Amino acid sequence: MITFSVIKADIGGFVGHSAMHPDLVSCAQDCLDKARKEGLLVDFHVTYCGDDLELIMTHEQGVDNSRIHKLAWDTFECGTQVARGLKLYGAGQDLLAEGFTGNVKGMGPGVAEMAFEERPSEPVIVFMADKTSAGSWNLPLYKMFADPFNTSGLVFAEQVHDGFRFEVQDIVSHKKIFFDAPEDIYDMLIFMGTPSRYTTKHVFSRSHNEIAAVSSTERLSLVAGKYVGKDDPVCVVRAQNQFPAVGEVLEAFTFPQLVEGWMRGSHRGPLMPVSLKDARPTRFDGPPRVTAAGFQLANGKLIGPVDMFDDPSFDVARQEANQLADLMRRHGPFEPHRLPLEEMEYTTMPRLSKKLANRWEDL
């Protein structure tokens, strides 16, 4: 059984929050290459989305393995030292703990891991987002695994026709619930439609009882108790045969949905699918970006990646995203561009409310 782990963190932006300095990538590659030579990893790939360093690893240690998580933590700490030496912005900002405690969950980095028996052909797509929150995967995952207008295989393909099971997490009360699609769709959408609180963690094939997708659901603000950066989540999706086809998985991102994030994590903007080279959110620190790295697994080896959004067929989605960005920006500090007050709990609003408390008068 192979374990596919993606662990990410923002440990320093170049320039500002826009991109990743190549020295941080080189540092991470050195750390993971050493672990591969020592036998801890089967294979790895280091990349980035915006200012987030993405560690894509295959191994045989299982999900939530402390050695793998410590490797990621040590890699991020090494990169943080490089970032501080270069005076990069927000060096080490996602490392919220003083030291490693056995698992990086709840310590700042985002984690998406799945373990499975490798199929004769195993396509896996890693989606990486910047300047947005963990709930941003709700709509694409719904479209991939429950919407027949996106995924025609739900109607026509025998192995997909039985539908999928969704694990939805309440990240405020720390609870989870399972929904079966299609029969639970209406109930499920009540919660998935509120991505600021309810996030989709896992999706499973009902006909084969196999893991189909996993996302990172960590919310930095809930961990730190203040705004320290947006969650910038990752999502891993298996494709073909008992899962939606690669084209159906990617089709979910032809709609540039409005997501929370963007500048200071306090605005809504369109999620723009871009090539890996264009994952540099510079306009108003945005708009939010999503990239897709496609791999074929071969005995745990990562064959690839293919830059899945480096395709002119996504040009219209990018054009629509830019038009939506113009529309939203014209609202300035007004809703719906700015998030509502209840979702700005971890920005400057608490301090401002306290400062102005005595100036409010009864009507």
Secondary structure by P-SEA (a helix, b strand, c coil): cbbbbbbbbbcccccccccccaaaaaaaaaaaaaaaaacccccccccccccbbbbbbccccccccaaaaaaaaaaaaaaaaaaaaaccccccccccccccccccccccbbbbbbbbccccbbbbbbbbbcccccccaaaaaaaacccccccccccccccccccbbbbbbccccbbbbbbccccaaaaaaacccccccccccccccccccccccccccccccccccccccccbbbbbbbbcccccccccccccccccccccccccccbbbbbccccccccccccccccbbbbbbbbbbccccccccccccccccaaaaaaaaaaaaaaaaaaccccccccccccccccaaaaaaaaaccccccc
